[in-house]
Amino acid sequence: MNRQILIHYGEIGLKKSYKEFFVRKMIKDIKNKLKNKFSKNFDVKHILSRIIVELPQTFEEPEKTKVLNTIFGIKNFKYVYTGPIDIEDLSTQIHQNLPKLDAYKNFCVRVKRSMLMENGSSENERIIGANLLKKDINLPVKLKNPDLTVDIEFFSNKGYFSFRTHKGLGGLSSNSSGKLVSLISSGIDSPVASFKMMQRGAKLIYVSFNSYPYSDLSEIEQVKKIVKILNEYQTNTKLF
């Protein structure tokens, strides 16, 4: 079965006429970081205010998650299976691909509203949940804070379902808001401020001052380590 990463953005969607600019920046960042990590090109598409990343037949989810957790602009993302929009057939596919249920005590079904479907989201949730119970899922339903959430979206004449949603960094796309100079030290305040500026789309250039021999040379090495960590979120960083 085909697998994709389904990415949602938040604040970027409010930018109206500038939305496509921010989306292009984020897609470029996704492509570059995945290529740098896995030494291959990934097909990344923008479809109906969603970003879809095509996955190979076999892949390491934790490794992909680690990369996506360094990309600004992402509200959340999930590893989805692709199925039909027919509710009965989709229920069967969901049941066939359920994770091991030993770690879960209850479940619920969440369906995102879609113009593709005749029924509303609540009705589709009820039908799919009932179908899973008929197929002996052997878990009670819990609508508030369930252990397992079956998450479903319908678009492009397909049903996309997943069992876990990962939270993203949010903010604006990397390198989308001009350049700034960050005065950075070996403490905590300036690295946090730098991260917050990058989250607003700024491209940072780092400048650090030291007073050797009146201060320890280890401070310089500490600054380099900090910038190396920050560089995971913004590539090609310069430190002066």
C-alpha positions, 0 to 999 in steps of 0.5 A: 500500500502506498505511504505518504507524509501528509503535512499541514501548515498553520500560520502560513495559510493566513498569508493570503496572496503571499501564501504560495511564497511561504509554501514554496520556501517550505517545500524547498526546505523539506526537499533539501533536508530530506535529500541531504539526510538520505542522499535521494530526491523526494517527490513533494507536492502541494495539494489543497493546502496540504503538502504530500511527501511520497515515501519509498516502499520501506522507510525508517519513520523515526529518521524521517520524523527527526528531519521534519522536526527541524523544519519551520512552518509545519503545524503537524504531520502524519504518516498516512496510508492511501485508501478508497473513499468508499467507507466500507472498503476504507474501514477494511483497509484501516482494520488491516493496517492497525498497529499492535493494539496491546499498548492501547486501552481505547480508541476513537475515529476522527474524520476531517470534513470534506466536500467529497463525502455525502455524510458529515464528518460525525456520521462518517466517524460513527460508521467507521468506528462501528465497522471497526468494532464489528471487525473485533478491534476489541477496544472500547470507544473513548471520544476524549483523549483516547489512547489510539486515534484513527485519523482520516482525511478525504481529498483528491478522490482518496481516503488518507488514514493514519494512527498518530499525528506529530506536532511541528515547529510552526512559525514561518518558512525558513529564510522567508523574512530577510537576514538578521545578525545574532550576537551569540554567546555561550549562555542560554538567552542568545541561542533561544532568541536566535531560535525564535528569530529563525522561527519567524523566517529570519536568515541568521548570521552569528557574531560572537565576541570573546575576551581571551586571555581574560576569558576561557577559550572553552567559551569559543568552543561552546559557541561553536557547538551551539551554532552547530545545533542551531544549524540543524534548523537553518543550513549554511550558517556563518559564524564570525 
